[in-house]
């Protein structure tokens, strides 16, 4: 007997190609976000989810933008992540990790109100 995946399992299998969360309108559904797409779906089995990813979600490429909700902050790179730090408290308020499939082929930069992370190699 096959069972539907939990959201945590779907996100792990997606490996950065898509992000799954609970749909805000109908809590029974998944909210699937991928590059250029946001859709609501019934929860899927492992086989159905992998087929959906192969058909609809290419390997992550391009650019991701992250908004920072903090008045005064700075960012620094630590290994394969970018740490956003609140200047007043010195605490890390956000850790940004690029998709694992990008390997070490990525860079980051400041944008208005946040951080942009970009894939630096095609293919």
C-alpha positions in Angstrom: 0.0 0.0 0.0 1.4 3.4 -1.0 0.8 6.5 1.2 1.0 10.2 0.5 4.2 11.9 1.4 4.5 14.3 4.3 5.5 17.8 3.4 8.9 17.4 4.9 9.5 14.3 2.8 8.3 16.0 -0.4 10.7 18.9 0.2 13.6 16.5 0.8 12.9 14.7 -2.4 12.6 17.9 -4.4 16.2 18.8 -3.6 15.7 22.5 -4.2 13.6 22.1 -7.4 10.4 23.0 -5.6 9.2 24.0 -2.2 6.1 22.4 -0.6 4.1 24.0 2.2 0.5 23.8 3.5 -1.9 25.6 1.2 -3.3 28.7 3.0 -6.7 28.5 1.5 -7.3 24.7 1.8 -5.1 23.2 4.5 -5.6 19.7 3.1 -3.7 20.7 0.0 0.0 21.2 -0.8 1.2 24.6 -2.0 3.9 23.9 -4.5 6.3 26.7 -5.4 8.9 26.4 -8.1 10.6 28.7 -10.5 7.8 30.6 -12.3 5.0 28.6 -10.7 2.8 28.4 -7.6 0.1 25.7 -7.6 -2.1 23.9 -5.2 -2.1 20.1 -5.3 -3.5 17.1 -3.5 -0.8 15.3 -1.5 1.1 12.8 -3.7 2.8 9.5 -3.3 6.5 9.2 -3.7 6.2 8.0 -7.3 3.7 10.7 -8.3 5.7 13.4 -6.7 9.0 12.4 -8.5 7.1 12.2 -11.8 5.6 15.7 -11.2 9.1 17.1 -10.4 10.6 15.5 -13.6 7.8 16.9 -15.7 7.3 20.4 -14.2 10.4 21.4 -12.3 13.8 21.6 -14.0 17.0 21.6 -12.0 17.2 24.9 -10.1 19.0 27.5 -12.0 18.9 31.2 -12.2 18.3 33.5 -9.2 16.6 33.4 -5.9 15.8 36.5 -3.8 15.3 36.5 -0.1 13.7 39.5 1.8 15.2 40.4 5.2 12.8 41.6 7.9 15.2 43.4 10.1 15.9 47.1 10.3 19.7 47.1 10.5 21.6 44.0 9.3 24.6 42.7 7.5 25.5 39.4 5.8 28.5 37.2 5.7 29.3 33.9 3.9 29.9 30.8 6.0 30.8 27.7 4.0 27.9 27.0 1.7 25.5 29.5 3.3 24.9 33.2 3.8 24.3 34.3 7.4 22.2 37.5 7.9 23.0 39.1 11.3 21.1 41.7 13.2 23.5 44.5 14.1 21.8 45.4 17.4 21.8 41.9 18.9 24.5 40.2 16.9 22.2 37.2 16.4 21.8 35.4 13.1 18.3 36.1 11.9 18.4 34.1 8.7 20.6 31.4 7.1 20.3 31.2 3.3 21.5 28.0 1.6 21.6 27.7 -2.2 20.1 24.5 -3.7 22.6 21.5 -3.2 22.5 20.8 -7.0 24.3 24.1 -7.6 27.3 22.6 -5.9 29.9 25.5 -5.4 28.7 27.3 -8.5 26.9 30.2 -6.9 27.3 33.7 -5.7 25.3 36.2 -3.6 24.9 39.9 -3.5 22.9 42.6 -1.7 19.6 43.8 -3.3 17.2 46.4 -2.0 15.7 44.9 1.1 17.5 41.5 1.0 19.9 39.1 -0.6 20.1 37.6 -4.1 21.7 34.2 -4.6 22.5 33.2 -8.2 23.7 30.1 -10.0 26.9 30.9 -11.8 27.1 27.9 -14.2 24.6 26.7 -16.8 24.0 23.0 -17.2 
